[in-house]
């Protein structure tokens, strides 16, 4: 029975929204061009063995439903979770085994290609990540074959997706009017100025070619224009190795890092890369601040929370502020997964951590700016992280045999490219990975090349971060709570708590501290004032 006052399901939880993203991402690129009907897939868990595989099964079930339906779909898609336990890959490990794995990846794809990767690792080398993806694809092919057998028995004839026919003469006219202007506009370095110029060029073409008796003409002009923009950006990268902001394929945008910019916060950092900027702020709390999660697999507590916010002003828009959407939840989860492997254990650092990343401006890779800024903010707060973590978003442009891997992609390159490959990690190895592919034919060799180039970029970013703050600060902010741990004999617990909690309540009230007593005799005392904490410790002793 669900928790909460109403004891029934409300809006989808964060876990459910993340599972929905996992289902959506490998499916979306496989709908054919010309299919514009709203298509909804609902995956409902009606029985669960608490093994933790409901999200993976949701991908497979959704793929099977689309495959046997009359909806055009270039699937089927299979999916598995691959872990690594004691150096050996494990397919779909149960939750208890997953906790002991040093790698956990959800991989989805067709029989021919991997379409999506999502997961994390404890600083493993890139070669292990590639091997895990290849191992997963072997199992995916078996799942796809099973779905195909189901389609042979139960499949319906597919509807035909009709692509819109555009007059070739009109397309040629639009190209003559706009192609040269588009080539000039895409070299404008500033995102806003570039988009304003492109919009103006398109408006001029629409106005010049408008016909009152042809209602489809304006839409056709815009479609041709966007296809030309797509072609010109890709051609510029593939043939000339030059990108919209003038960089080469492996170049990283200018980076600036500032730490400790908010004097009252426990830890803060401002990370800027090109036109993308993230303000990361860390707050330290006590065990009272842990988040209780009522999940399908059971209840548990989170003592590290990363919240990613993408306000409309960051991209020059005005729209109402609402609760976090799927994109914000997904980006926050990726950044949290990237930073979690380097955090100290609860025994080493008994604090609850909340990291908030506000994107102040965005032109691509804002989730990776969150990872970099978050890592610096944690160190600024005095959290003894094992190593700094950086993230970089890789892209891919592929036309037949021509291939170009690009580093630190812009929003334009994300939109018009064939792959979005986010890689996070330390100087030693990968801590998180997220890959979405829009086309078939991405080989393991290509992924290996992208990971190698990502490593070079990550090491460069880590060096820039090191110049701002090389290691965690030795002392926490004076405004952060101090947590003291002491041990008493279990038989003395009764005396510390008192009848009906009278003694512990009095200590908390008179000393102004937070206090918690465990069954094994561990007493935790938290206070932002050291004198108050020492007073409480004296009372306990």
N, C-alpha and C positions, 0 to 999 in steps of 0.2 A: 504494500500500500504506500503510495507516494507520501513524502513528508510535506510540511507546510500546513497552513490553516485549513485549506479546502480539501486536502487529501485526494486530489485528482490531478491529472496532467494539465499543465498550462501551456504556455508557448514552448517551443523546442528549447532544450537546454543547450549550453555551449557544446557539449559532447555530441549532441544530435546534429547541431549545425555543422560541426566539423565533419561528421560522417556524411552529411548531405553534400558537402563540398567534395569529399573523396569520391562519391558516386558520380557527381556532375562532371568533374574535370576530365576523366578519360572518355566520357560519352559525347560531350559537346562537339568536339572536332569531327565526329563520325557521321553527323547528319549531313546529307548532300546539299550542295548549293541549290538554292531555289526553294528550300523547305522553310517556309515562314510561319507555319501554323504553331500556335502555342502548344507545347508538348509537356505534359506533367507526368513524372514518375513518382509514385509514393511507395517507399519501402517501410513496412511496418514490422517490428519485431513482435511476434505473437507467442514465441516460446524461446527461452534463453537458458543455456546451461552454465552461464557465467564464465565461459572460457575466454571471453574477450574478443571473439571473432565476428561479432554481429556486423561491424562496418564492412569487412571484407565480403561477407556473405551478401550484404546489401548491394555491393557492386555487381556481383555475379547474378543475383536475382533480377536486378534492374536490367542488366544486359540480356538475360534470357527472355524477360517480358517484352523488351523491344524487338528482339530477334524473331519471336513467333508472332508478333503483331503485324498489322498491315502498314506500319509506319516505316518509311525508308530509312535504313540505318546500315552503315558500312561496318558492322561488327561481325560476329559477337566479340565481347570483351571478357577477359578472365582476370582474376586478381588473387593475390596471395600476400600474406605477411611473412617476411623472412627474418628470422633472428639468427644470432650467432652465439652459441653456447660452448664454452671451452674450445674455441677455435673451429667448431663445426657448425655449418648452416643448418637451421631447423625451420621447416615450413609450417606456418600457422601454429607457433608455440602457444600454449595456454598461458594465462596471466601469471601463474606462479613461476613458470619457467622464464617468462619474458622479463621478470624483475632481475633475473640473474644474467640476462643476455647483455653483451656489450654493443649490440646493434639491433635495431628494429626498423624495418622498411616495409611499407605497403607499396607493392608494385602492381600496376594494372596495364594491360595491353591486349592487342589482337594476336593472332597466330604469327603475324609477320613482324610486328614491331611493338616496342614498349611505348605506351602513351603517357604514363604518369608514374612518378616516384614521390613518396612522402615518407619522411622518417628521420631518425637520429642515430647517433653513435657516440661512443666514448673516445673521441679523438683518434679514430682509425684511419689508416692510410687510404688514399684514393683507390688503390688496386683492390682492396677488400670490398669497397662499395661497388665497383664494377663487377666483381665476381659474384656478389650477392644479387645484383640485378640480373645477371645472366642465369644464375641458378633459379631465380624466381620465374624467368621467362620459360624455362623448361616446363615448369608446372602449369603455367598459364596456357600453354599450347594444349595440354591435356584437357583443361577445363573448357576451352573454346571448342575442342572436338566433341565433347559431351553435349554442349549447347547445340552444336550443329546437328547432332543426332536427334535432339528434341525438335528442332526446326523441321527436320525431314518428316517427323511424325505429326506435328501439331501446327506447323507454320502456315500463316495466311499469305495470299498473294500481296505483294507490296504495292502501295500507291506510287504513282510516278510524281517526282518532284520536277515541276516545269520551270526551267530557267527563263528569265525574261529576255526576249529578243530585242536587241537595240539596232536601229538602222546603221549599217556600216558607214554610210555617208555622214551621218550625224557624228559618229564616233571620230571619224577622220577630221571633221571640222573642229570639234572640241580639242583634239590633240594639236591641231595647227594653232588654235587660239591660245592654248594654255601650257603646253609642254615646256617651252623655253622658260616661261615665267615660273613654273613649278620648280624647275631645276635651280633657278636663282633663289627662290623663297626658302627652299629646304636647307640652304646654307646659312640662313639667319641664325646666329647662335642662341639668342634669347627665345625661350619656348613661347611666351605670350606674343611677342612681336612676329614670330614665324607663323603662328596659327592665325593671327589677324591678317597677315599678308595672304596666306592661302585662302582664307575665307573671302577676302576681297577679290582675289582672282576668280574664284568660283562664282561669286555674285555677278561679276562682269560677264562671264561666259553665259550664265543663266539669262541675264538681261538681253545680251546680244542675240541669243538663239531662241528667245521666247516666241511661241505661237499661240494665239488665243484659241484656235480651234483644235489644239492638240494638248489634252490634259496630262498626258504622260511625258511630255517633252522635258519639262523641268526636272522630273525625277531621273530621266535617262541621262540628261546632261550631268547631273550630280554623280550618278553611278560611274559614268565614264571618267569624270574628274578624279574620283577616289581611286579608281583602278590605275590611272596615270600616276597619281601620287605614290601608290603602292609600288608600281614598277620603277619609278625614277629613284626612290630611296634605296631600293634593293640593288638596282643597277649601279648606283654610285658606290655602294659598299663592295659589291662583287667585282666590278671591273676596275675601279680606281682605288679601292681600299680606303675610302674617305667617308667619314660619317657627317651627320647634319651639323654637329658642333665643331667640325674640323679635326677631330681625333682620328688616330689610326685604329685598327681593329682591337689591339690589346691595351690601348691607352686608358688610364683611369682619370676621371675628372679631378680638378683641383680640390684638395681636402684641407679643411681647417677643423681643429679640435680645441674646445675650451672646457675646462672642468671647474667645479666649485663656483659656478656663476650665480647660484641662488644661495645667499648666505644663511637663510633660515631653514632650508631643506637639509635633510640628513646627507644627501649626496646628489650631485647634478652634473650634467654634461650637455654640451651643445655640439652636435656633430653635423658638419656641412660638407656635402660632396656635390660640386656643381650647383645646380638649382634645387637640390633636395636637402632639406634641413630637418633634423629631429632634435627635440629637447627631451632628454631622458632624466627622470627624477626618481630617486630611490627613497623609500620610507621604511624605517626599521620598526617592527612591532614585536609584541610578545606572543606567546602561544594562544592568548585570548583572541588574537587577530587572525588565526588560521581560518581558512574557508572550509566549511564542511560540504562535501559533495555527496549527494544522494544519487548514485549512478546505477545503471542496470546491473553492473558487476558487484555492487555493494557500496557501503559507505566508506569514505576515506577523507583525509584532511590534506589541504594544500598549504604549505608554508612558504611557497614562492609563487607569486602571481605577477604576470606581465600583461599590462593593458595598453593596447595600441589605439590611438585616436587619430582620425583623419578628418579634421574640420574642413568645411567647404572653402574657407578663405585660402587654404593651402594651394588650391588650383584656380583661384580667382573666381569662385562661384558663390552665389548666395542661395542657401536653401535651409529649411528648418533643421535644427539639431534634434536627432532622435536617438534611440538606444543603439548600441553597436550593431552593425550589420554583419553579414556572413564574411565579407572581405576583411573587416577590421578584426573580427574574432580569429579568422584564419591566419592573418599576418601576425597577430599577437601570439598565437599558439606556436608558429614557426620560430619566432624570436625567442620565446620561452624555452622551446626545445633546444635551441642552439646554445643557450647560456647555462642550462641546468647541469650539464656534465662537469662544469668547472666550479660549481658552488661547493662550499664546505658542507660537511654533514651536520645534522642537527646537534649532535653531541659536541662537535667542534665550535659551532656558532649557533647558539639556541635562539635565534631571532626568526620572526616571520618577516619576509621581504615582499614589498610591493614596488614594482617598477612600472612607471607610467611613461609612455612615449607619446608626445604630441608632435605631429608632423606640422611644421610651421610653413614649409613650402615643399612642393613635390614636382619632380620631373623624372620619375622612374626610380626604382630601387629603394623606396621608402622603408620597406620592411628590413632591408639590409642596413640602412642607416640606423634603424632601431636597435639592431644587434650591436653595432659599433658604439653608438651612444650609450646603450644600456650597459655594456661592458665597462666603459669609462666611468659611468655614474656609480656602478657597484664598487669599483676601486676607490672612487672619491669618497664613498660612504664608509670606507674602512672594512668592507667585506673581504675576507681573505680568500679571494678566488685563486684557483690553481694556476690559471694562465688567462691572458686577455683573449677575447674572441672577436673575430671580424667576419663580415659577410659580404658577398659580392653576387650580383645578378648577371648571368651570362646569357647571351643570345646566339641565334643561329640564322644565317641566310643561306638557303639552298635552292639552286636552280639547276636541275639535271646533274651534271658532274661538277659544277662550280659550287664550292662550299666555303663559307667564311664564318668562323667563330668570333664573336665580339664580346668584349668585357665591359662591365659596368654600363648596362644598357639604359638608354633614355626611354621615356614614355612612348615616343614615336616609334622607336625600334622594337619595343615590346608589342605594340599594336600591329606593326607591319611585318614582324619577323616570324620565324617558324618554331621558335623554342624559347621558353623562359625557364632558365636553370639557375636556381638560387643555391649557393654553396656557402656554408658557414663552418668556421673551425678555428683552431689555434694554429700556432706554428708547427705543431706536431701532427695534426690530422683533422679529419672532418667530425663535426658534432651534429650537423643537421643538413638535410638535403631536401630540396623540393624541385621537381621537374615536371613541366607540362609541355607536351609536344603537339603541334597542330597538323603535322604531316606524317606520312608513313616513311619508312626507310632510314630512320636514324639508327645507325649501327653502334655496336659496342665500341668500335674504334673511334667513332665521332664523339661519343660520350667521354671516352678516355682522354681525347684531345681537349675537350671542353673542361674537364676536371683539372688537367695539367695547367691549362691557361688560367683557370680560376685560382689554383694554388699560387701561381706567380703574383696575381693581383691581390690575393689575400695577404701574402707576406709583405707586399708593398704597403697595404693599408695598415697592417699591424705596426709597421715601422713608423708610420705617420702618427698613429695613436700613442706609441711609446714616447714620442717627443713631447706629448702633452702630459702623460702620466705613465711612468714606467712600471709601477707596482702599486698594490693597494696601500692606502695611507695607513701609517702605524697606529693612528688614533681615530676614533669615531668623532662625529660632530658633537659639540657640547649639548646640543638639543636632542640627541638621540637617547633612548632609554638605555640604562645599564642593566644587564642581567647577570645576577650572581647565583651560582649553584653551590649548595652545600648538602652534605649527607648526614642524616640522623638515623639512629637506630629505629627499626620499624615499630618497636614497642613504644617509642616516644611520640609517634604520630598522633596518638590520641590526645596527648598533652598539648601538642602544638595547635591542633584543631579546636579542642575544647568541647564542652557539652553543647550540642546544637550549633557548632561552629563559632561559639562565642569568642574564643581566644584569637583565632585567625582573623575574624572580622575586626577585632579591636586593634590588632597589629596593623592591618591594612588602613584602618581609619586614622589612627594616631601617627603612623609613620608616613602615610601618603605613598604607599607602594602597591604594586600588584604582586600577589603571592599565590603559588601553586604547590601542592604537596602530592607526590606520587606514592603509589602503594609500596614501592621498594625503599622509601625513606628519602628520596631525592626532593629537596626543597628548592624551588626557583623563586627568586625575589627580583623584581624589576622596578626600576625608578630612574627618572632623569636626573635625580639629585643624589650624589654619592653619599652625603651625610645621612639622608633618610634611609638609604639602603643599609648602611652600616648599623643604624639604630635598630632596624628590623632584624638584621642578622644577630645582633646582641640579644634581642628578645628571644629569638628562636633557640640560641645556644644556652 
